[in-house]
Amino acid sequence: MTYEILETIYREFFWIALLFSLGVGFFGPGNVAFEGQTPRHQKWYNKFVNFVSGATGWLAFYVFITVFLANNGNGLSSGHVLLLIIGVLGIVGFLPKTLVEIINSMRTIIENAAKKLS
């Protein structure tokens, strides 16, 4: 049963991904703001970022499904799990916010390390 569901998703993947990416683009929860943006530009920028996030998530999910079907679920590694996590975050619309938070955390760590070294 799982194989038939995955096979159907695989066959109709482009249309499913496009429809849901557009949905995430217009109604996605990710909100990324930059200095100097007007509210109107920020609104359309966030719609574009959410659409790209959704498309990226569906692409990662597509690669994961392709590998899963080719290997019958055998030989999956941590890279495949990472693809699945990126896919899920992108599909539900949290990929932009997650990436911004990871980058901000790394910047904070680097700044703290630089202060301690100097």
N, C-alpha and C positions, 0 to 999 in steps of 0.2 A: 504494500500500500504506500509506504513512504517513497519507494522508488518511482511509482506512477505519479505521485504528486510532484516530485522533483523533476521528472521528465516533462510534465505539462508546463511547469514554471520555466524550464529550460527552453522549451519549444516556443513559448509566447513571451519570452523574456524582454525583448526590446519594448513591446507595447506596455507591459506591466511596469517596467522601469521608468519609461517616459511619463506615464500617467502619475505614478507615485512621486517622481521627482518634481513634476510640476506642482503637485499637491503640497509637498514639503516646501517648495520654493515660495508658494504664496501663503501658506499657513504654518510654516515651521517655527519652532521655538527659539532657534538660534538668533541672537541679537548681538552683533559686533559693531562697536562704534569707534570711529577715529576722530581725532581733533580736526576742527575746521569743516566738518560735514554739516550741511543744512539738514533739517529733519526730512525734507523731501528726498534728497540724495541718499540719506541714510536708509530710508524706507526701501528704495529700489535696490540699493547696494545689498541690503540684507536679504531681499528676495532672490537676488542673483547668487549670493553666497550660499543660501539655503538650497537653491536648485542644484548648484555645483556639488554641494555636500551630498545631496540625495543621489545624484548621478554617480558620484564617487563610491558611495555606499553600495549602490546596485552593481557597479562594476566589480567591486571587491567581492560581493556576494556571488556574482556570476563566475568569477575565477574560482572561488571556493567550490561552487556546485560542479563546475567542469572537472576540477581535480577529484572531487568526491566521487562523481560518476565514473571517471576514468579508472580510479583505483579501487572501486567498490568499498570505499571507507577505510582501506588499509594504507598504512604508511603516512598518516597525517602527522605533521610536526607542529612545533610552536609557531612557525610562520603561517601555517594554515589557520591556527587559532587567532593569530593577529589579523589575518584577512577577515575572518568572521567577525571579530570585534569591530574593526573599521567599517565593515559592511553594516552591522547593526547600528552603530553610532550614526553613520551616514543616512541610513534609511529612516531612522526615527527623528533625525534633524539635530542631533547633539554634537556632531563632528566639529563644526566651527568653534563652538564654545569650548569643547574639550581641548582642541589644538591651541586655542588662545591661552587657556589656563595652563597647559603644559609649558608653553613658551614663556609665560610670565613667571612660572615657578622656576624654570631654569635660569632666567635672568636674575631673579632674586637670589638664588643660590650662588651664581657667579659674582654678583655684587657683594654678598656677604663674605665670600672667600677672598675677594680682592681687598676688602676692608681689613680682614684679619692678617693678610700678608703684608699690607703696607703700614 
